[in-house]
Amino acid sequence: MPTITTLLTFAATAAVIILIPGPSVFFVVGRALAHGQGVALRSAAGNALGELVLVGAVAVGVGAVIAKFGVVFTALKLIGATYLVYLGVQAILNRRELASSVTGASPSAADGGPGARALWDGFIVGATNPKSLIFFIAALPQFVEPGQGA
């Protein structure tokens, strides 16, 4: 178990990185503006779950593989970017439903907002976020103390 000092230092470092907007922040803010607070919260929860996948991957050594092989990292970035473009195109194609949800009419199920879909979209954005992956690969190992155990 890491010491409290190590955990606090890591939390402070992560907070500084989080304050700099990246794909996840823009995604959740866009969801809040387009679909409201509920969808934004589910998208943020999914995003956090996706980030946990990144932390787990780095913790078991996948981060070292990704860092060593630039092609894998590039592929991950392209997958994330493609998914964000897909979500943007869907927002454009469903703009009438989006406009009706902003004006007070009930949103349709096709707008990507309800429950599990918002959670899934957030998860994909979080799990393919290159900014987070770079942070975890570069910073996480510095806070690991092998003498402290698993």
Secondary structure as UniProt FT lines:
FT   HELIX           4..19
FT   HELIX           23..35
FT   HELIX           37..59
FT   TURN            60..61
FT   HELIX           62..68
FT   HELIX           70..93
FT   HELIX           95..102
FT   TURN            103..104
FT   HELIX           109..111
FT   HELIX           115..127
FT   HELIX           130..139
FT   HELIX           140..143
FT   HELIX           146..148
//
